[in-house]
Amino acid sequence: MCKKKGCTYSECKASAGIHDGPTFGSGELDSNGYWEFPCYKCARSFEAANPGVEAWPFEKKEIQELLLGVRLLLLQTDVPHVNQEEILDVLGQIELLIKKENDNGL
């Protein structure tokens, strides 16, 4: 068990990844130092205690930026047989789930 944890999961551990930073999670550890089941809560807790050090799993900003790009592309594209309103609704639901996970420290 990792001594500097942000979560209460007893199987959560820390390692070093090839990105020259710490990694947090559980399950199998691959040859690059990344866990089968990443722990966002421990990574964010470590970053808060160690400003300037980026821990894996990385923040979900990249996913949010990708969703924004998909939303913009969809609005600029006229694709037949695609209900843009339904897709935009699904993207909105995904964004809310990501926000909820980030707010909960997952």
C-alpha positions as CSV (number, residue, x, y, z in Angstrom):
1,M,0.0,0.0,0.0
2,C,1.2,3.5,-0.9
3,K,2.1,5.5,2.2
4,K,1.1,8.9,0.6
5,K,-2.3,7.9,-0.6
6,G,-5.3,10.1,-1.3
7,C,-7.8,7.2,-1.4
8,T,-8.8,4.5,1.1
9,Y,-8.4,1.5,-1.2
10,S,-6.0,-0.9,0.4
11,E,-4.7,-2.3,-2.9
12,C,-3.8,1.1,-4.3
13,K,0.0,1.5,-4.9
14,A,2.6,3.9,-6.3
15,S,5.3,3.4,-8.9
16,A,7.4,5.4,-11.3
17,G,6.4,5.7,-14.9
18,I,8.5,6.3,-18.0
19,H,7.2,9.9,-18.0
20,D,9.7,10.5,-15.1
21,G,6.9,10.9,-12.6
22,P,4.9,8.8,-10.1
23,T,2.0,6.5,-11.1
24,F,-0.9,5.4,-8.8
25,G,-3.3,2.5,-9.1
26,S,-3.8,-1.2,-8.6
27,G,-3.8,-4.5,-10.4
28,E,-1.0,-5.4,-12.8
29,L,1.9,-3.0,-13.3
30,D,3.2,-2.9,-16.9
31,S,6.8,-2.6,-17.9
32,N,6.5,1.1,-18.3
33,G,5.3,1.6,-14.7
34,Y,1.6,2.1,-15.4
35,W,-1.2,0.4,-13.5
36,E,-4.0,-1.7,-14.8
37,F,-6.5,0.2,-12.7
38,P,-5.4,3.9,-12.4
39,C,-6.3,5.9,-9.3
40,Y,-7.1,9.5,-10.1
41,K,-7.7,10.4,-6.5
42,C,-4.2,9.4,-5.4
43,A,-2.6,11.2,-8.4
44,R,-4.5,14.4,-7.7
45,S,-3.7,14.2,-3.9
46,F,0.0,13.7,-4.7
47,E,0.1,16.7,-7.1
48,A,-1.6,18.9,-4.5
49,A,1.2,17.9,-2.0
50,N,3.9,18.2,-4.6
51,P,3.3,21.3,-6.8
52,G,4.9,21.1,-10.2
53,V,5.0,17.3,-10.3
54,E,2.6,15.6,-12.7
55,A,1.3,12.2,-11.6
56,W,-0.3,9.5,-13.6
57,P,-3.2,9.0,-14.3
58,F,-3.2,12.5,-15.7
59,E,-6.1,14.8,-15.4
60,K,-9.0,14.4,-17.7
61,K,-8.5,17.8,-19.3
62,E,-7.4,16.0,-22.5
63,I,-10.8,14.2,-22.7
64,Q,-12.7,17.4,-22.1
65,E,-10.7,19.1,-24.9
66,L,-11.4,16.2,-27.2
67,L,-15.2,16.4,-26.5
68,L,-15.1,20.1,-27.2
69,G,-13.4,19.4,-30.5
70,V,-16.0,16.8,-31.4
71,R,-18.8,19.2,-30.5
72,L,-17.4,22.0,-32.7
73,L,-16.8,19.6,-35.6
74,L,-20.3,18.3,-35.4
75,L,-21.8,21.8,-35.4
76,Q,-19.7,22.7,-38.5
77,T,-20.5,19.5,-40.4
78,D,-23.7,18.6,-42.2
79,V,-23.8,14.8,-42.0
80,P,-26.9,13.1,-43.4
81,H,-28.8,10.7,-41.2
82,V,-27.1,12.1,-38.1
83,N,-29.3,13.6,-35.4
84,Q,-27.0,16.4,-34.2
85,E,-29.2,17.2,-31.2
86,E,-29.0,13.6,-29.9
87,I,-25.2,13.6,-30.3
88,L,-24.8,16.9,-28.6
89,D,-27.0,15.7,-25.8
90,V,-24.8,12.6,-25.3
91,L,-21.7,14.8,-25.4
92,G,-23.2,17.0,-22.7
93,Q,-24.0,14.0,-20.6
94,I,-20.4,12.7,-20.9
95,E,-19.1,16.2,-20.0
96,L,-21.3,16.2,-16.9
97,L,-20.0,12.7,-15.9
98,I,-16.4,13.9,-16.2
99,K,-17.1,17.0,-14.2
100,K,-18.8,14.9,-11.5
101,E,-15.8,12.5,-11.4
102,N,-13.3,15.5,-11.1
103,D,-15.4,17.1,-8.4
104,N,-15.4,13.8,-6.5
105,G,-11.7,13.4,-6.9
106,L,-12.0,10.1,-8.9
